[in-house]
Amino acid sequence: MKTVDVVIVGGGMVGATLACALAERHFQVAVVEARPPQPFDPEADWDLRVSAISRASQRIFEHLGLWPAMQAMRVSPYDRMVVWEEGGGEIRFDAAEMAEPDLGHIIENRVIQLAAWQRLERRDGVLRCCPARLETLEIGPEWARVGLDDGEVLQARLVVGADGARSRLRDLAGIGHSEHDYGQKGIVCLVDLERDHQYTAWQRFLPSGPLALLPLSDVRQCSIVWSADRPLADELMALDDAAFSARLQAAFGDRLGRLQVRGRRAAFPLAGRQAAHYARPRLALVGDAAHTIHPLAGQGVNLGLLDAAGLVGRLQPGRDPGAWPALRAYERARRSEDVLMMRAMEGFRYLFGNDLTPLRLLRGAGLALADRLPALKQAFMRQALGLRRDLPELARVQCR
Ligand SMILES: Cc1cc2nc3c(=O)[nH]c(=O)nc-3n(C[C@H](O)[C@H](O)[C@H](O)COP(=O)(O)OP(=O)(O)OC[C@H]3O[C@@H](n4cnc5c(N)ncnc54)[C@H](O)[C@@H]3O)c2cc1C
């Protein structure tokens, strides 16, 4: 049996970043990950799984020394955002209005994970168990023990579940969760454009769900997230490339000229989930293991990274990391923030997914009006950038 301070189950974007943050603070850490991170090939196309990364998340990466590695692989900044509804209003956001260099970056999920894993390889005091799966959990008053499918047993003061939406750790701990099926799937793929994307994130609200085109490092390429009601999503997935491209064109319009799908497509069922508890004595949940949210505002992993930063900020080097007061403080702070974000997303989805005439008029007028109110736009942009005053220390500018 191996003994460490903290075992993290799941070394995806959130778990691997948390491991880096704990190692920085001189905790002995073990990371259990089922699938080894895929190597990066700069010649290959962008991966299908990308995330819009906020300024707050970027700062976390900078403080942990991960940002240069991500930049050296591949990141794509965007400095404008256009949100509209056909026949309705439109709102434009520009980084220049905030005196910011950009509004965020599009990054492949595998690049984020890989940068963190490369960092962990170079750190002392980090045990990487990969490939290995969590099989058993035992929680006692002083220690938590996890058993892996390769027969290894790890003992730690704190065990953290970063093992995604279907968290096995959460289930083994007997922590329930609420689940709201959105009845939609998110279709993702790459698209070649006839015109430059202008470093702009484009989002069009359709009655069946939002369609986003996210700008990549090649100015004639975007990654799409098309959230559509399930029957429509299944129908779209069954089309050949030419027919899918035509439907995409009809849905998006001609702002970027002709759109042509590139490579394969994938579809992910969309559901909002929230764990009943984010912490127990000797146990904490972070990232998708604690909550999932609709991708319409690109907040999922950004919230997960704030969980990681919030948890680390409450653990004192040299003190027991599994002690309840710190974990309880973590749970209180993060859970209430996630609830607010989830409710806001539900409101947006309801407002924009509804074809009732009064609502259509209201949002059309609302977008047009909001576009002319600088203070409101700034508030939106600060939210999108993840710039709030009460951020965890790791996500702030002045951080030692
Ligand atoms: C279509 C779509 C678009 C999205 N776009 C955005 C966006 O633009 N911005 C944004 O912020 N978020 C976005 N999200 C959400 C984002 O992808 C998730 O929030 C993020 O992947 C969660 O990261 P995580 O590390 O918590 O979990 P995961 O990425 O699910 O990682 C969990 C890890 O745990 C491992 N694991 C699982 N079970 C075990 C086990 N038993 N033992 C060992 N290891 C295990 C897995 O192999 C995996 O590596 C999007 C989601 C979707 C579906």
The ligand as an ORCA input file, in Angstrom:
! r2SCAN-3c Opt
* xyz 0 1
  C     -20.038     19.630    -26.578
  C     -19.375     20.202    -25.349
  C     -18.702     21.429    -25.444
  C     -18.104     22.003    -24.309
  N     -17.472     23.211    -24.426
  C     -16.945     23.785    -23.322
  C     -16.314     25.073    -23.388
  O     -16.223     25.705    -24.437
  N     -15.805     25.608    -22.230
  C     -15.907     24.957    -21.046
  O     -15.478     25.515    -20.017
  N     -16.463     23.728    -20.957
  C     -16.991     23.124    -22.055
  N     -17.567     21.893    -21.964
  C     -17.543     21.170    -20.676
  C     -16.174     20.490    -20.463
  O     -15.876     19.634    -21.559
  C     -16.214     19.662    -19.167
  O     -16.674     20.493    -18.128
  C     -14.803     19.145    -18.828
  O     -14.398     18.167    -19.761
  C     -14.773     18.541    -17.433
  O     -13.437     18.191    -17.114
  P     -13.148     17.162    -15.938
  O     -11.659     17.046    -15.861
  O     -13.911     17.532    -14.719
  O     -13.811     15.789    -16.421
  P     -13.419     14.824    -17.706
  O     -12.922     15.702    -18.791
  O     -14.609     14.015    -17.905
  O     -12.212     13.987    -17.129
  C     -12.410     12.911    -16.218
  C     -11.184     11.998    -16.263
  O     -11.365     10.942    -15.309
  C     -10.982      9.705    -15.897
  N     -11.757      8.651    -15.218
  C     -13.101      8.454    -15.260
  N     -13.444      7.406    -14.478
  C     -12.299      6.944    -13.918
  C     -12.011      5.872    -13.017
  N     -12.968      5.069    -12.519
  N     -10.719      5.656    -12.653
  C      -9.729      6.457    -13.161
  N      -9.945      7.481    -14.006
  C     -11.223      7.723    -14.384
  C     -11.322      9.862    -17.386
  O     -10.534      9.002    -18.181
  C     -11.002     11.340    -17.630
  O      -9.688     11.553    -18.060
  C     -18.171     21.311    -23.077
  C     -18.827     20.079    -22.983
  C     -19.429     19.532    -24.116
  C     -20.144     18.206    -23.996
*
